[in-house]
């Protein structure tokens, strides 16, 4: 990843410049947000499958609703 090769230089610049410090903070925040989004993007379909929800889609494959399987309904 190219960002890692600039990490040390960014840290040094952040010591002397508020703007560099803000940019470093924003970059790290963006990276963390992306990692969390990727995690949930993978975990959500897996959870739906594990829990056994019935997926209702239209002809184009667009999700319309999720229904509990009849074995889990009261």
Secondary structure, 3 states (H helix, E strand, C coil): CHHHHCHHHHHHHHHHCHHHHHHHHHHHHHHHHHHHHHHHHHHHHHHHHHHCCEEEECCCCCEEEEECCCCCCC
